[in-house]
């Protein structure tokens, strides 16, 4: 299948993006622990 490599690339990019978002959210939360309105999403 030719779409296999493309799917793998998309999966890698998706995982990388999710990991980066989780990392930034964790840093932001750890930095501003009380300056958050407890909103998720």
LINZIGI-V935601 format. One record per pair of residues at least 12 apart in sequence whose ideal C-beta (glycine too) atoms are under 10 Angstrom apart, sorted by the first residue. I is the first residue (numbers start at 1). GAP is how many residues later the second one is. D is the distance in Angstrom with one decimal. If there is no record, write none. Layout:
# LINZIGI-V935601
i: {I I}
gap: {GAP GAP}
d: {D D}
This chain:
# LINZIGI-V935601
i: {25}
gap: {15}
d: {9.6}
